Amino acid sequence: MEEARTAQWVGLIDGLCAGMGGRLSVEIFFDGPRRSVGVSCSNISVRFPMSGTADDMILGAVRLLAREGRAGVVVTQDDDLASDCVREGARVIRFSEFESRLRSGRC
């Protein structure tokens, strides 16, 4: 069930990002072993941790962007992760807002 929901969500994001004409770069982080999640759009990267968790990887990416003087946008429903990301300088939005922005071309 979880795999089907993941594939459906990634397919939705993949289709919406394809319509952005390369104006948006998206990294999607998953816990667990590396597996196919059905991404075909070239501006989407899927990441799996070799050790640790997807949350650790997300925070690492946020910290890297901050060191480069850039702020990332993290899309999550996880309140603890959201708080950690904000503390590290990222902007956080929920899935529903991200989807809405993609659909309207406001990313």
C-alpha positions in Angstrom: 0.0 0.0 0.0 2.8 2.5 1.0 4.6 1.7 -2.3 1.5 2.4 -4.4 0.9 5.7 -2.5 4.6 6.7 -3.0 4.5 5.9 -6.7 1.2 7.9 -7.1 2.6 10.9 -5.3 5.9 10.9 -7.1 4.0 10.5 -10.4 1.9 13.6 -9.6 5.0 15.6 -8.7 6.9 14.3 -11.7 4.1 15.4 -14.1 3.7 18.8 -12.5 7.5 19.5 -12.5 7.7 18.5 -16.2 5.3 21.3 -16.9 7.7 23.8 -15.2 10.1 23.8 -18.2 13.2 23.2 -16.1 12.6 26.2 -13.8 12.5 24.0 -10.7 14.9 21.5 -9.3 13.4 19.0 -6.8 15.1 16.5 -4.5 12.9 13.8 -3.0 14.2 11.9 0.0 13.0 8.5 1.1 13.9 6.3 4.0 14.7 2.7 3.4 16.6 0.8 0.7 17.1 2.3 -2.8 14.2 1.4 -5.1 12.5 2.6 -8.2 9.8 5.2 -7.6 8.9 6.0 -11.1 10.6 9.4 -11.8 11.1 10.4 -15.4 11.5 14.1 -15.2 15.2 15.2 -15.4 14.9 18.0 -12.8 13.8 15.5 -10.1 16.4 13.7 -8.0 15.5 10.9 -5.7 17.7 10.2 -2.7 18.0 7.3 -0.3 20.3 7.3 2.8 23.2 4.9 2.8 23.1 5.3 6.6 21.0 7.4 8.9 17.6 8.6 7.8 16.0 10.7 5.1 15.5 13.5 7.7 19.3 13.5 8.3 19.9 13.9 4.6 17.3 16.7 4.3 18.9 18.6 7.2 22.3 18.0 5.6 21.1 19.5 2.3 19.6 22.5 4.1 22.9 23.1 5.9 24.8 22.8 2.6 22.6 25.4 1.0 22.9 27.7 4.0 26.8 27.5 3.8 26.5 28.4 0.1 24.3 31.4 1.1 21.2 29.9 -0.4 17.9 29.0 1.3 16.1 25.8 0.4 12.4 25.1 0.6 11.5 21.9 2.4 8.2 20.2 1.7 7.1 18.1 4.7 4.2 17.2 6.9 6.6 16.3 9.8 6.5 19.0 12.4 9.7 18.1 14.1 11.6 18.1 10.7 9.9 21.4 9.8 11.1 23.0 13.0 14.7 21.7 12.5 14.8 23.0 8.9 13.5 26.4 9.9 16.1 26.6 12.6 18.7 25.9 9.9 17.4 28.6 7.6 15.1 26.8 5.3 11.5 27.7 4.4 9.0 25.0 5.0 5.7 24.4 3.2 3.2 21.5 3.3 2.5 19.1 0.5 -0.8 20.8 -0.3 0.8 24.2 -0.8 3.6 22.7 -2.9 1.1 20.9 -5.1 -1.0 24.1 -5.4 2.1 26.1 -6.4 3.2 23.6 -9.0 -0.3 23.5 -10.5 -0.4 27.3 -10.7 3.2 27.7 -11.9 4.2 29.8 -8.9 7.4 27.8 -8.0 
